[in-house]
Amino acid sequence: MSQPIRLISVRHRIVGLLAAFSLVAYVLRMNISIAAKFMMPELGLTQIQMGQVFSAFMLGYAIFQVPWGVWGDRAGPRVMLTVATLSWAVTTALTGFLPGFLIPAGVSAFLCLLALRFLLGIGQAAAYPLAARAVANWMPSTERAFGYSLIIAAAAAGSAFTGPLVAWCMVTLGWRTSFYLSATLALAAAGVWHWYATDHPDTHSGISPEELSFIKAGKSVIAQERPSASWLPLLRNRNISLICISYFLDSYVLFMFIFWFYLYLVEERKFSVLGGGLFSSMPYILALAVVPAGGYLSDHLCKTLGKRLGRRVVAMGGFTVSAAALFLGVQAADAYLAIAALSVSVAFLMATEGPFWSSAIDVAGPQAGASGGIMNMAGNLGGVVSTALVPILVKDFGWIIALGSGSVLAVIAGLIWLLIRVDQPQTSTAEEAQVSEAVR
């Protein structure tokens, strides 16, 4: 069946809204790292306490990945993502309003921030598992990698541009106002999503019959069914386990850059504070182009080579380029060559996100949200290990070993894809036949 002629179809608008959620989520999770400079002296907090506030977000975020995915599979992404985003708005606004204003500075403000950031982490855990559920519902199999890559590219945009924008807002309007404005973005995203989106294409009033037929033709019968009562069989699925192991290693490497790239540029490469901040955004700016290209290529290869090779080639290719560029970057004598190589490494590492998420969706079938939650939880655990281990490696062995070891992990993550069979869904052939018979 040919693709609908519309340049921007309803399914693409749905993906655009999901990308907006991804961007807003990064603004809300990163704003406090910029605001911390102003918050600490006013609220009487130490750097150690602020670090614990940051960790509270990560704890809530990691724990609730799977629950949100399961809830999204059962209740649908429209309502659940609306509820989650409203919680982002409330907790972010209260972060600007409560500590030091209604709650005294010092220990009370510290405990308040711990609770608020933990709650924000719980709410934001919904973003990517529910996006996986929505992509599974709205996109045919051969468009899922590109669709999800746009969501990841929006996160890269958030990583690149949130810092300067929030810093300007704080200097101009104050750190509390920066939280209020961020909360307004979340409210707007929730409102537009709830107004426009539906859980399934066939319940959307604006979709054409041609587009609806195209979407359904690109999905297996079992993928269109409601999830079973239990998601626990996903934990025993070989392909999902392999995807999670690879994603754990992928996120370990990525979190090295998220948390330590700026410090590496300042300490090891001797850039100024301003220069380090500028160049630390370069990997994510490059990723804005590379990530969607990787998703599009993966979908195209799925059409020509089949789903297994279509996902595998791009994932392994991205890891190979990333590992080589990372090894070159940490060894380079010239600081600017190092920045260029490391930016390429991050961009191609993030280019594997489309294959990862589309594969988790394809393998899980009707439990795409739960599968995405399991995978993203594994990735965040990789980030936790990376965040804790990198400074130890820097202290004992130096930056070259601390960052360069990521090359080895990227290679291993790529090799695991030789064992992943995306063309083997979670539901067995016998079960699929039973569902097909029931539908008929």
C-alpha positions in Angstrom: 0.0 0.0 0.0 1.3 3.4 -0.9 1.9 6.1 1.8 -0.7 8.8 2.2 0.1 11.9 0.1 -0.3 14.4 3.0 3.0 16.1 3.8 2.3 16.3 7.5 -0.1 13.6 8.5 -1.8 13.1 11.8 0.7 10.4 12.9 3.5 12.9 12.3 1.8 15.5 14.3 1.5 13.0 17.2 5.2 12.3 17.0 5.8 16.1 16.9 3.9 16.5 20.1 5.8 13.6 21.7 9.1 15.4 20.7 7.8 18.5 22.3 7.3 16.5 25.5 10.8 15.3 25.3 12.2 18.8 24.9 10.1 20.2 27.8 11.1 17.3 30.0 14.8 18.1 29.5 14.2 21.8 30.3 12.4 20.8 33.5 15.0 18.3 34.6 18.1 20.4 33.7 16.9 23.8 34.9 17.9 23.2 38.5 21.5 22.4 37.6 21.7 25.9 36.2 19.7 27.5 39.0 21.8 25.8 41.7 24.4 28.6 41.6 21.7 31.1 42.7 19.7 28.7 44.9 22.5 27.4 47.1 23.5 30.7 48.8 19.9 31.9 49.1 18.7 28.6 50.6 21.8 27.9 52.7 22.6 24.6 50.8 26.0 23.0 50.2 27.2 21.4 47.0 26.9 18.0 48.6 23.3 18.7 49.5 22.5 19.9 46.0 24.1 16.7 44.7 21.7 14.7 46.8 18.8 16.8 45.4 19.9 15.8 41.9 20.2 12.2 42.9 16.6 12.2 44.3 15.4 12.9 40.8 17.3 10.0 39.3 16.0 7.7 42.0 12.4 8.5 41.3 13.0 8.5 37.6 14.6 5.0 37.5 12.1 3.3 39.9 9.0 4.4 38.0 10.0 3.6 34.4 8.2 0.2 34.4 5.1 1.2 36.3 4.4 4.1 33.9 5.0 1.8 30.9 2.5 -0.8 32.3 -0.1 1.9 33.0 0.3 3.3 29.5 -0.3 -0.1 28.0 -3.5 -0.5 30.0 -4.9 3.0 30.2 -3.5 4.5 27.0 -0.9 7.2 26.5 -3.3 10.1 26.1 -4.6 10.3 29.7 -1.5 9.0 31.3 0.9 11.4 29.6 -1.4 14.3 30.4 -1.5 13.3 34.1 2.3 12.9 34.2 3.0 16.2 32.5 0.6 18.0 34.9 2.7 16.6 37.7 5.8 18.0 36.1 4.2 21.5 36.1 3.1 21.3 39.7 6.4 20.0 41.1 8.4 22.5 39.0 6.3 25.5 40.1 6.5 24.4 43.7 10.3 24.2 43.4 10.3 27.9 42.7 7.6 28.8 45.3 8.2 26.7 48.4 11.8 26.6 49.5 13.0 29.8 51.0 9.6 31.4 50.6 7.0 29.4 52.4 9.5 26.9 53.8 12.5 28.3 55.7 16.0 28.1 54.2 18.4 25.5 55.6 17.4 21.9 56.4 13.7 22.5 55.8 14.4 23.8 52.3 16.8 20.9 51.6 14.2 18.3 52.6 11.5 20.1 50.5 13.8 20.0 47.4 14.5 16.3 48.0 10.8 15.5 48.0 10.0 17.8 45.0 12.8 16.4 42.8 11.9 12.9 43.7 8.3 13.6 42.7 9.5 15.2 39.5 11.5 12.1 38.8 8.5 9.9 39.3 6.4 12.1 36.9 9.1 12.3 34.2 9.7 8.6 34.3 6.5 8.5 32.2 7.9 10.4 29.2 9.7 7.8 27.2 7.8 4.6 28.0 4.5 6.3 27.2 6.1 7.8 24.0 7.0 4.2 23.1 3.3 3.2 23.7 2.1 6.0 21.5 4.6 5.3 18.7 3.6 1.6 18.8 -0.1 2.7 18.4 0.4 5.3 15.8 3.4 4.3 13.6 3.8 1.4 11.3 6.8 -0.8 12.0 8.8 0.7 9.2 8.5 4.2 10.5 9.1 3.7 14.2 12.9 4.2 14.3 12.6 7.5 12.6 9.6 8.6 14.7 11.3 7.8 17.9 14.6 9.3 16.7 12.8 12.7 16.4 11.8 12.3 20.1 15.4 11.7 21.0 16.6 14.6 18.8 14.3 16.8 20.8 16.0 15.7 24.0 19.4 16.5 22.4 18.0 20.0 21.6 17.1 20.3 25.3 20.6 19.3 26.3 22.1 21.8 23.9 20.0 24.9 24.5 18.5 24.7 28.0 21.6 25.9 29.7 22.0 29.2 28.0 18.2 29.9 27.9 17.6 29.1 31.6 20.8 31.1 32.6 19.5 34.1 30.7 16.1 33.8 32.3 17.6 33.6 35.8 20.0 36.5 35.3 17.1 38.6 33.9 14.1 37.5 35.9 15.4 35.5 38.8 15.8 31.8 39.5 12.2 31.4 40.8 10.8 32.8 37.6 12.7 30.3 35.6 10.9 27.5 37.3 7.5 29.2 36.8 8.1 29.6 33.1 9.3 26.0 32.8 6.1 24.9 34.5 4.1 26.9 32.0 5.7 25.0 29.2 4.6 21.7 30.8 1.1 23.0 31.2 0.9 24.0 27.5 2.3 20.7 26.4 -0.3 18.8 28.5 -3.2 20.9 27.2 -2.3 20.5 23.5 -1.7 16.8 23.9 -5.0 16.1 25.7 -6.9 18.2 23.2 -5.3 16.7 20.0 -4.1 13.2 20.7 -6.0 9.9 21.0 -4.8 6.5 22.1 -5.3 4.9 18.8 -5.5 6.2 15.2 -9.0 4.8 14.5 -10.5 7.1 17.2 -9.0 10.3 15.9 -11.5 12.5 14.0 -8.9 14.1 11.8 -7.3 11.0 10.3 -8.0 10.0 6.7 -9.1 6.5 5.7 -6.0 6.2 3.6 -3.6 7.0 6.5 -5.5 4.7 8.9 -5.2 1.9 6.4 -1.5 2.6 5.9 -0.9 2.5 9.7 -2.8 -0.7 10.2 -1.1 -2.4 7.2 2.3 -1.8 8.8 1.5 -3.5 12.0 1.0 -7.2 12.9 -2.4 -8.3 14.3 -0.9 -9.1 17.7 0.7 -5.6 17.9 -2.7 -4.1 17.7 -4.2 -6.1 20.6 -4.6 -5.0 24.2 -1.8 -6.2 26.6 -2.2 -9.3 28.6 -2.8 -9.1 32.4 0.9 -9.6 33.3 4.0 -7.9 31.8 6.4 -10.2 33.8 6.9 -12.6 30.8 8.9 -9.7 29.2 11.6 -10.2 31.8 12.1 -13.7 30.5 12.2 -12.7 26.9 15.7 -13.3 25.5 15.7 -10.5 23.0 14.5 -7.9 25.5 17.2 -9.0 27.9 19.8 -8.6 25.2 18.4 -5.2 24.3 18.6 -4.1 27.9 22.2 -5.3 28.4 23.2 -3.4 25.3 21.3 -0.3 26.3 22.9 -0.4 29.8 26.3 -0.2 28.2 25.1 2.5 25.7 23.8 4.7 28.6 26.9 4.1 30.6 28.9 5.8 27.8 26.3 8.5 27.2 26.1 9.5 30.8 29.9 9.9 30.9 29.4 12.8 28.6 26.2 14.2 30.2 27.8 14.5 33.6 31.5 14.8 33.0 32.2 16.2 29.5 32.2 19.8 30.7 34.6 19.1 33.6 36.8 17.2 31.2 37.0 20.2 28.8 37.9 22.5 31.7 40.3 20.3 33.7 42.0 18.2 31.0 41.7 20.4 27.9 42.1 23.7 29.8 39.1 25.6 28.4 37.7 28.5 30.2 34.4 28.2 32.1 32.6 29.9 29.2 34.5 28.0 26.5 33.8 24.7 28.3 30.1 25.5 28.5 30.0 26.4 24.8 31.8 23.3 23.5 30.0 20.9 25.8 26.9 21.6 23.8 28.5 20.6 20.5 27.8 16.9 20.7 24.1 17.5 21.1 23.9 20.1 18.3 25.5 17.5 15.9 23.1 14.9 17.2 20.2 17.0 16.0 21.1 15.9 12.5 22.7 12.5 13.0 20.0 11.0 15.3 17.0 11.4 12.8 19.3 10.3 10.0 20.0 7.1 11.8 16.4 6.5 12.5 15.4 7.1 8.9 18.2 4.8 7.6 17.1 2.1 10.0 13.5 2.2 8.7 14.6 2.3 5.1 16.9 -0.8 5.6 14.0 -2.6 7.3 12.0 -2.2 4.1 14.9 -3.5 1.9 16.8 -6.0 4.2 14.2 -7.0 6.7 13.6 -5.9 10.3 16.4 -7.8 11.9 19.1 -6.4 9.6 17.5 -3.0 9.4 17.8 -2.4 13.1 21.1 -4.3 13.5 23.1 -2.5 10.8 22.4 1.0 12.1 22.9 0.0 15.8 26.2 -1.7 15.2 27.3 1.0 12.7 26.5 3.7 15.2 28.4 2.0 18.0 31.4 1.3 15.8 31.8 4.9 14.7 31.1 6.1 18.3 33.8 3.8 19.7 36.4 4.8 17.1 35.7 8.5 17.5 35.8 8.2 21.3 39.2 6.5 21.1 40.5 9.1 18.7 39.2 12.0 20.8 40.7 11.1 24.1 44.1 10.4 22.4 44.2 13.6 20.3 46.8 16.2 21.2 44.8 19.0 19.7 42.0 20.1 21.9 39.7 21.1 19.0 40.3 17.9 17.2 39.3 16.1 20.5 36.1 18.1 20.7 35.2 17.3 17.1 35.9 13.6 17.5 34.1 13.4 20.9 31.1 15.2 19.4 30.9 12.7 16.6 31.1 9.9 19.2 28.2 11.2 21.2 26.1 11.9 18.1 26.6 8.4 16.6 26.0 6.9 20.0 22.6 8.7 20.2 21.9 7.6 16.6 21.4 4.1 18.0 18.3 5.3 20.0 15.9 4.8 17.1 16.9 1.2 16.6 16.8 0.6 20.3 13.3 1.9 21.0 11.7 0.6 17.8 13.2 -2.8 18.6 11.8 -2.8 22.1 8.4 -1.8 20.6 8.5 -4.5 17.9 9.6 -7.3 20.2 7.1 -6.5 22.9 4.0 -6.2 20.7 1.0 -5.1 22.8 3.2 -4.4 25.8 5.4 -1.7 24.2 5.1 0.7 27.1 6.3 -1.9 29.7 9.1 -3.0 27.4 10.3 0.6 26.9 10.1 1.1 30.7 12.3 -2.0 31.3 14.8 -0.9 28.7 15.0 2.7 30.0 15.3 1.5 33.6 18.3 -0.6 32.5 19.8 2.4 30.7 19.4 4.6 33.8 21.1 2.0 35.9 24.0 2.2 33.4 24.0 5.9 34.0 24.1 5.5 37.8 27.1 3.2 37.5 28.8 5.6 35.1 28.2 8.7 37.2 29.7 7.0 40.2 32.6 5.1 38.5 34.0 7.8 36.2 35.4 10.1 38.9 37.1 7.1 40.6 38.7 6.2 37.3 39.8 9.8 36.7 41.4 9.9 40.2 43.2 6.6 39.8 44.0 6.4 36.1 43.3 9.8 34.5 40.8 11.1 31.9 42.2 9.0 29.0 41.4 5.7 30.7 38.1 7.0 32.3 36.6 8.1 29.0 38.6 5.8 26.7 37.2 2.7 28.4 33.9 3.7 27.0 35.2 2.7 23.6 35.4 -0.9 24.7 31.9 -0.8 26.2 30.5 0.7 23.0 32.1 -2.1 20.9 30.5 -4.8 23.3 27.2 -3.0 23.1 27.3 -3.2 19.3 28.4 -6.9 19.2 25.4 -7.8 21.4 23.2 -6.9 18.4 24.5 -9.9 16.5 22.4 -12.0 19.0 19.2 -9.8 18.9 16.3 -11.0 16.8 13.9 -8.1 16.4 11.8 -10.3 14.0 10.9 -12.5 17.0 7.9 -10.9 18.9 7.1 -11.4 22.5 3.9 -13.3 21.7 4.4 -16.8 20.3 3.2 -17.9 16.9 0.5 -20.0 18.4 -0.9 -17.2 20.5 -0.8 -14.9 17.5 -2.8 -17.4 15.5 -5.4 -17.5 18.3 -5.7 -13.8 18.3 -6.0 -13.7 14.5 -8.8 -16.3 14.7 -10.6 -14.3 17.5 -10.4 -11.1 15.4 -11.9 -12.9 12.4 
